[in-house]
Amino acid sequence: MSDFPATADPTPEGTPYHLLARDSRHRWWTPLLALLFGAVLAFVLLLVAMVLLGLFVLYPAGFGEFRLASLWLNPDYVEAVVRDPFVLLYVSFGALAALIPAVMLAVLWAQRRSPRQLIGVTGRMRWRWLGECLLAAVAVFAVAFAISAVLTWAAGRSSGPGFPGWADYARIVALAVLIVPFQSAAEEFAFRGFLLQTLTAWFRTPWPAIVITSVLFLLGHGYTDPLVWCELLVMAVAMCWLTLRTGGLEAAIALHVANNSLSVLVSGLSGVPGIEQAGDFAVGDVLPFIAAVLAYGWWVDRRAAQRGEWTVTGGRVPLNPWSLRAETQDDLRAGVTR
């Protein structure tokens, strides 16, 4: 695979996903520059996205003519809109999509390599593979949500205030289908893509980067229950592992989209979901989803091998499931199979 001609030399054949940032232009300070640049870009673009989305929903007359002055003349309207749970949901989820251009620009400008390398070793999105992974993820998480619902019912616990009505649920479906997939993909580009590759350029071995990015992923959520912390860490490590074992972000994106979108759809049946994540969870709320992540990871890993999905640039090389390195030194150069 070749990068943009003006950014870097062609990537050597046999390079695994996690070493794509350690190219001919790599210097010890390059990851630090990329991390600083990416953090600034992410902050700026997230802020801009939130402002633009906020202004978009502050239409005094729906989708009619936008008159900024009327916002100050009608503060009650502004307060009502800001307190609308759907506004908070759409703005908070939608703004996170700005992480995609942020990390791509950081890769292009700071690391001087192709942003396509964030997607995978092929330099492009493998759409059929993504679709197959998404179907599998939806299936296993649907079972997990069903088991969790049965356990909640058996324990006599309330799942929420009740169905919000078809009009509000239609807005929930729109959020889950149109907005959440971009938010989920953006987090994968940031954590399993940019951060994983950039940190591994320092460490060479992927495991330190996997641990660091997984902890950062956990800290990026507001959950306070240790059980959910365990679930998030298992999910984060599994998505890192699958990204390296399959040579791209497709499997991780599918898992993330299925989990988040189904979570919005299911929780929406019992009321409008909120962005508050603090609170206590029962074992039945967590264990089915840990099992779903592990089952999905096992199936995807086997299916990727059956399909011959590339794990390195130029072809497929067996990567050790524990060290995530090529089985032999010769595999990285001479053992690539197409």
C-alpha positions as CSV (number, residue, x, y, z in Angstrom):
1,M,0.0,0.0,0.0
2,S,1.3,3.5,-0.8
3,D,0.6,6.7,1.0
4,F,0.0,10.1,-0.4
5,P,3.1,10.9,-2.4
6,A,3.9,14.1,-0.6
7,T,3.7,12.7,2.9
8,A,5.8,9.6,3.3
9,D,7.6,6.8,1.5
10,P,5.5,3.7,0.5
11,T,4.8,1.5,3.5
12,P,6.9,-1.6,3.4
13,E,5.1,-4.8,2.7
14,G,4.4,-6.9,5.7
15,T,3.8,-4.0,8.1
16,P,1.2,-4.8,10.8
17,Y,-1.5,-2.3,11.7
18,H,0.0,-1.1,14.9
19,L,3.3,-0.2,13.3
20,L,2.0,1.9,10.5
21,A,3.0,5.1,12.3
22,R,6.6,3.9,12.7
23,D,7.6,4.6,9.1
24,S,10.7,6.1,7.5
25,R,9.8,9.6,8.8
26,H,9.4,8.5,12.4
27,R,11.5,10.2,15.1
28,W,11.3,9.9,18.8
29,W,9.4,13.2,19.1
30,T,7.0,12.5,16.3
31,P,4.4,10.7,18.5
32,L,4.5,13.5,21.1
33,L,3.9,16.2,18.4
34,A,1.1,14.1,16.9
35,L,-0.6,13.7,20.3
36,L,-0.3,17.4,21.2
37,F,-1.6,18.4,17.7
38,G,-4.4,15.8,17.8
39,A,-5.5,17.0,21.3
40,V,-5.7,20.6,20.2
41,L,-7.5,19.8,17.0
42,A,-9.9,17.5,18.8
43,F,-10.7,20.2,21.4
44,V,-11.2,22.9,18.8
45,L,-13.3,20.8,16.4
46,L,-15.4,19.3,19.2
47,L,-16.1,22.9,20.4
48,V,-17.0,24.1,17.0
49,A,-19.3,21.1,16.4
50,M,-21.1,21.6,19.6
51,V,-21.6,25.3,18.9
52,L,-22.9,24.7,15.4
53,L,-25.2,21.9,16.5
54,G,-26.4,24.0,19.3
55,L,-27.2,26.9,17.0
56,F,-28.9,24.5,14.6
57,V,-31.4,23.4,17.3
58,L,-32.0,27.0,18.5
59,Y,-34.4,27.9,15.7
60,P,-37.1,30.0,17.2
61,A,-39.6,28.7,14.6
62,G,-38.5,25.2,13.8
63,F,-36.8,25.1,10.4
64,G,-38.0,28.6,9.5
65,E,-35.8,31.7,9.1
66,F,-33.1,31.8,11.7
67,R,-32.9,35.1,13.5
68,L,-30.1,35.2,16.1
69,A,-31.4,38.3,17.8
70,S,-34.6,36.5,18.7
71,L,-32.6,34.2,21.0
72,W,-31.9,37.0,23.3
73,L,-35.5,38.3,23.1
74,N,-36.9,34.9,24.0
75,P,-34.7,33.4,26.8
76,D,-37.5,31.1,27.9
77,Y,-37.4,29.4,24.5
78,V,-33.6,29.0,24.7
79,E,-33.9,27.5,28.2
80,A,-36.6,25.1,27.1
81,V,-34.5,23.9,24.2
82,V,-31.4,23.5,26.2
83,R,-33.3,21.4,28.8
84,D,-34.8,19.2,26.1
85,P,-33.2,15.7,26.6
86,F,-33.2,15.1,22.9
87,V,-31.1,18.3,22.3
88,L,-28.5,17.0,24.8
89,L,-28.5,13.6,23.2
90,Y,-28.1,14.8,19.6
91,V,-25.5,17.4,20.4
92,S,-23.4,15.2,22.7
93,F,-23.4,12.3,20.3
94,G,-23.2,14.3,17.1
95,A,-20.3,16.5,18.2
96,L,-18.1,13.5,18.8
97,A,-18.1,12.8,15.1
98,A,-15.6,15.7,14.9
99,L,-12.9,13.3,16.2
100,I,-12.6,11.8,12.8
101,P,-11.3,14.9,11.0
102,A,-9.3,15.8,14.1
103,V,-7.2,12.6,14.1
104,M,-7.0,12.4,10.3
105,L,-5.5,15.9,10.2
106,A,-3.1,15.1,13.0
107,V,-1.9,12.1,11.1
108,L,-1.6,14.0,7.9
109,W,0.1,17.1,9.3
110,A,2.0,15.9,12.3
111,Q,3.0,12.4,11.2
112,R,3.1,13.2,7.5
113,R,1.4,10.0,6.5
114,S,-1.8,9.0,4.9
115,P,-4.9,9.2,7.1
116,R,-6.2,6.1,5.3
117,Q,-3.7,4.1,7.4
118,L,-6.0,4.7,10.4
119,I,-8.7,2.6,8.6
120,G,-6.5,-0.5,8.2
121,V,-3.6,-2.1,6.4
122,T,-5.5,-2.0,3.1
123,G,-5.9,1.8,3.3
124,R,-9.6,1.6,2.7
125,M,-12.8,0.5,4.5
126,R,-13.6,-3.1,3.7
127,W,-17.4,-2.5,3.5
128,R,-18.5,-6.1,3.1
129,W,-16.3,-7.2,6.0
130,L,-17.8,-4.3,8.1
131,G,-21.3,-5.4,7.1
132,E,-20.7,-9.0,8.1
133,C,-19.2,-7.9,11.4
134,L,-22.1,-5.6,12.1
135,L,-24.7,-8.4,11.5
136,A,-22.8,-10.6,13.9
137,A,-22.4,-7.8,16.5
138,V,-26.1,-7.0,16.4
139,A,-27.0,-10.6,16.8
140,V,-24.9,-11.3,19.9
141,F,-25.8,-8.0,21.5
142,A,-29.5,-8.5,20.9
143,V,-29.2,-11.8,22.8
144,A,-27.3,-10.0,25.6
145,F,-30.0,-7.3,25.9
146,A,-32.7,-10.0,25.9
147,I,-31.0,-11.9,28.7
148,S,-30.4,-8.7,30.7
149,A,-34.1,-7.8,30.3
150,V,-35.2,-11.2,31.6
151,L,-32.9,-10.9,34.6
152,T,-34.1,-7.4,35.3
153,W,-37.7,-8.7,35.2
154,A,-37.0,-11.7,37.3
155,A,-35.3,-9.6,39.9
156,G,-38.4,-7.3,40.1
157,R,-36.4,-4.2,39.2
158,S,-37.9,-1.3,37.3
159,S,-36.4,-0.6,33.9
160,G,-37.6,3.0,33.7
161,P,-40.6,5.3,33.6
162,G,-42.2,3.7,30.6
163,F,-42.6,4.0,26.9
164,P,-42.2,7.6,25.8
165,G,-44.7,7.5,23.0
166,W,-44.2,6.8,19.3
167,A,-43.3,10.4,18.4
168,D,-40.5,10.5,20.9
169,Y,-39.4,6.9,20.1
170,A,-39.1,7.9,16.4
171,R,-36.6,10.5,17.5
172,I,-34.7,7.9,19.5
173,V,-34.6,5.6,16.5
174,A,-33.3,8.4,14.3
175,L,-30.6,9.1,16.9
176,A,-29.6,5.4,17.1
177,V,-29.5,4.9,13.3
178,L,-28.2,8.3,12.0
179,I,-26.0,9.8,14.7
180,V,-24.7,7.0,17.0
181,P,-22.9,5.1,14.2
182,F,-20.8,8.2,13.5
183,Q,-20.1,8.8,17.2
184,S,-19.0,5.1,17.6
185,A,-16.8,5.1,14.5
186,A,-15.2,8.4,15.6
187,E,-14.2,6.9,19.0
188,E,-12.7,4.0,17.1
189,F,-10.7,6.2,14.8
190,A,-9.4,8.1,17.9
191,F,-8.7,5.2,20.4
192,R,-8.1,2.1,18.3
193,G,-6.7,4.0,15.4
194,F,-4.8,7.2,16.1
195,L,-3.8,6.6,19.8
196,L,-3.0,2.9,19.3
197,Q,-0.7,3.5,16.3
198,T,0.9,6.6,17.7
199,L,1.8,5.1,21.1
200,T,3.0,1.9,19.5
201,A,5.4,3.9,17.4
202,W,7.2,4.5,20.7
203,F,6.8,1.1,22.3
204,R,7.0,-1.1,19.1
205,T,5.0,-3.8,20.9
206,P,1.3,-3.1,21.0
207,W,0.4,-4.1,24.5
208,P,1.5,-0.9,26.4
209,A,-0.6,1.1,23.9
210,I,-3.6,-1.3,24.3
211,V,-3.5,-0.9,28.1
212,I,-3.1,2.9,27.9
213,T,-5.9,3.4,25.3
214,S,-8.2,1.1,27.1
215,V,-7.8,3.0,30.4
216,L,-8.3,6.3,28.5
217,F,-11.5,4.8,26.9
218,L,-12.7,4.0,30.4
219,L,-12.0,7.4,31.7
220,G,-13.8,9.0,28.8
221,H,-17.0,7.6,30.2
222,G,-18.8,8.7,33.3
223,Y,-19.7,5.4,34.8
224,T,-19.0,5.0,38.5
225,D,-19.8,1.3,39.0
226,P,-16.8,-1.1,39.1
227,L,-18.8,-3.7,37.3
228,V,-19.3,-1.4,34.3
229,W,-15.6,-0.5,34.5
230,C,-14.8,-4.1,34.0
231,E,-17.2,-4.3,31.1
232,L,-15.7,-1.3,29.4
233,L,-12.1,-2.5,29.9
234,V,-13.0,-5.9,28.4
235,M,-14.7,-4.2,25.5
236,A,-11.8,-1.8,24.9
237,V,-9.1,-4.5,25.0
238,A,-11.2,-6.8,22.7
239,M,-11.6,-4.0,20.2
240,C,-7.8,-3.4,20.2
241,W,-7.1,-7.1,19.8
242,L,-9.6,-7.5,17.0
243,T,-8.2,-4.4,15.2
244,L,-4.7,-6.0,15.2
245,R,-5.9,-9.5,14.4
246,T,-8.0,-8.4,11.5
247,G,-5.8,-5.6,10.2
248,G,-8.3,-2.7,10.5
249,L,-11.0,-0.9,12.4
250,E,-14.0,-2.6,10.8
251,A,-14.6,-5.2,13.5
252,A,-14.2,-2.7,16.3
253,I,-16.5,-0.2,14.7
254,A,-19.2,-2.8,14.2
255,L,-19.0,-3.9,17.8
256,H,-19.1,-0.3,19.1
257,V,-22.0,0.7,16.8
258,A,-24.1,-2.4,17.7
259,N,-23.6,-1.9,21.4
260,N,-24.3,1.8,21.4
261,S,-27.2,1.8,18.9
262,L,-29.0,-1.1,20.6
263,S,-28.4,0.5,24.0
264,V,-30.2,3.6,22.8
265,L,-33.0,1.7,21.2
266,V,-33.6,-0.6,24.2
267,S,-33.3,2.0,26.9
268,G,-35.6,4.2,24.8
269,L,-38.4,1.7,25.2
270,S,-38.5,2.7,28.9
271,G,-38.1,6.4,28.5
272,V,-36.0,9.0,26.8
273,P,-32.3,8.0,27.4
274,G,-30.1,10.5,29.3
275,I,-26.4,11.3,29.1
276,E,-25.9,10.6,32.8
277,Q,-23.9,7.5,33.3
278,A,-23.4,7.4,37.0
279,G,-25.2,4.9,39.2
280,D,-25.1,1.3,40.3
281,F,-25.6,-1.7,38.1
282,A,-26.5,-5.3,38.8
283,V,-24.4,-8.3,37.8
284,G,-27.2,-9.2,35.3
285,D,-26.7,-5.8,33.7
286,V,-23.1,-6.4,32.9
287,L,-22.2,-10.1,32.5
288,P,-24.4,-10.8,29.4
289,F,-22.5,-8.0,27.6
290,I,-19.1,-9.2,28.6
291,A,-20.0,-12.7,27.3
292,A,-21.3,-11.0,24.1
293,V,-18.0,-9.2,23.6
294,L,-16.0,-12.4,24.1
295,A,-18.3,-14.4,21.8
296,Y,-18.1,-11.8,19.1
297,G,-14.4,-11.6,19.3
298,W,-14.0,-15.4,19.0
299,W,-16.3,-15.5,16.0
300,V,-14.8,-12.5,14.2
301,D,-11.2,-13.8,14.7
302,R,-12.1,-17.2,13.1
303,R,-14.2,-15.6,10.3
304,A,-11.4,-13.2,9.4
305,A,-9.0,-16.1,9.0
306,Q,-11.6,-18.0,6.8
307,R,-12.0,-14.9,4.6
308,G,-8.2,-14.3,4.4
309,E,-8.5,-10.7,5.6
310,W,-5.2,-8.9,5.5
311,T,-3.4,-8.5,8.8
312,V,-0.4,-6.7,7.3
313,T,0.2,-4.5,4.3
314,G,0.3,-6.6,1.2
315,G,-1.5,-9.7,2.6
316,R,-2.2,-11.9,5.5
317,V,0.3,-13.1,8.1
318,P,-0.6,-15.1,11.2
319,L,-0.3,-12.9,14.3
320,N,0.3,-14.6,17.6
321,P,-2.9,-14.2,19.7
322,W,-1.0,-13.3,22.8
323,S,2.0,-11.2,21.7
324,L,0.2,-9.9,18.5
325,R,3.4,-10.3,16.6
326,A,4.1,-12.4,13.5
327,E,4.6,-16.0,14.3
328,T,8.2,-15.9,12.9
329,Q,10.6,-13.2,11.8
330,D,10.3,-14.3,8.2
331,D,6.5,-13.9,8.3
332,L,6.8,-10.1,8.1
333,R,8.6,-10.0,4.8
334,A,8.7,-13.4,3.1
335,G,5.6,-15.1,4.5
336,V,2.9,-12.6,3.3
337,T,0.0,-14.5,1.6
338,R,-2.4,-12.8,-0.7
